[in-house]
Amino acid sequence: MIKIYGMETCPDCTYVEEQVKDNNQYEVIDIGQHVRDLKAFLRLRDHHPALNEAKSVGAVGIPCFVLEDGTVTLNPEDAGLRSRPINEGATCNIDGSGC
């Protein structure tokens, strides 16, 4: 099962979540719903090199995918999904530059 860490207020996350709805090959974990899930994600974010670039630019690093073999990636395509089209206009970065 592929784990997807995200939040319902993140446009990239909701785009991914729509693709996996009712698909038991994916587990969506909303890190905003329970502190336990937030802590699990932060442990991953703080220690896994796949999230270093996201941290370096001040991004949260979601959606984050943990594949069945343990690979961690921020690329939806690696998990068999599509990325949200850039032109959909949602901005969630503090500077308004996108998500």
N, C-alpha and C positions, 0 to 999 in steps of 0.2 A: 504494500500500500504506500502511495506517495503522500507525504504530509505537506500541507501548504499552510504556512504561517502568514496571516494577514489581519486586516481590520475592515469592518464594514464601512468605515468612513474614507477608505483609500480607493480611488477610482480604478487603479490597476488591479487591486485585489478583487473588487466586485466584478470586474470584467472576467477575471480568471474563474471566480466562483460560479458565475453563470454557466461556464463551460463544463463544470464538473458536477453540477446539480444532479442528484440521483445516480451518481456513478460511484459504486463502492470501491473503485480502485484508488480513490483519493479521499484523504481526510483533511477537511478544512478546519484550521484552528484559529479562531478569532482571538488575538492577543489582547483585545480590549474588553473581553467578557469576563475573564477571571485572572487574578494576579498570578496564579500558578502557571498559566499558559504564557503570560508575559515574562515571568522569570525563566521559563524553559527557553523561550526565544532569545532573551537577553544573554543567557549563558552561551547559546549557539553563536549569537552575533559577536559577543566579546572574544570568543576563542577560535572561531573558524576563519581561516584565511579567505574563503570565498566571499566574506562580507567586509574585508578590509577596504576595498575601493568605496563601497557605499558609506562606510564610516568616515573615510577621508574627505568625502564631499558633503558630509552632514546629512546624508540620507538615512532613513530608518532601515532600509534593507528588506522591504516587503513589496510584493509577495516574495516569500522565500520558500524554496522547494527542497525537501529532503527526499531523495529518490530511494527506491527499495534497496539499492546497494550501499546506501549511506552517503552518496554524493550530495553535496549541498550546492545549490545554484540559485541565481536570481533570474535565470532565463526561462520563461514559460515554455519555450520550444523544447528545452531539455526534458521537460515533463510531459511532452506530447500535447501542449496547449498553444494557443495564439497569444501574442502580446497585444495590448490595447493599442489601437491606432493613435499615433501622436496627435493627429488633427482633431481629436474629439474635444479639445479645449479645456479639460480639467487641469487645474493647477493646485498642487498641495505642498509645494516647497514654500518656505517662508518668504523667499524673494519673488514668488509668483512665476517661476521659470518652468514649471511643469511638475511632474511627480517623480 
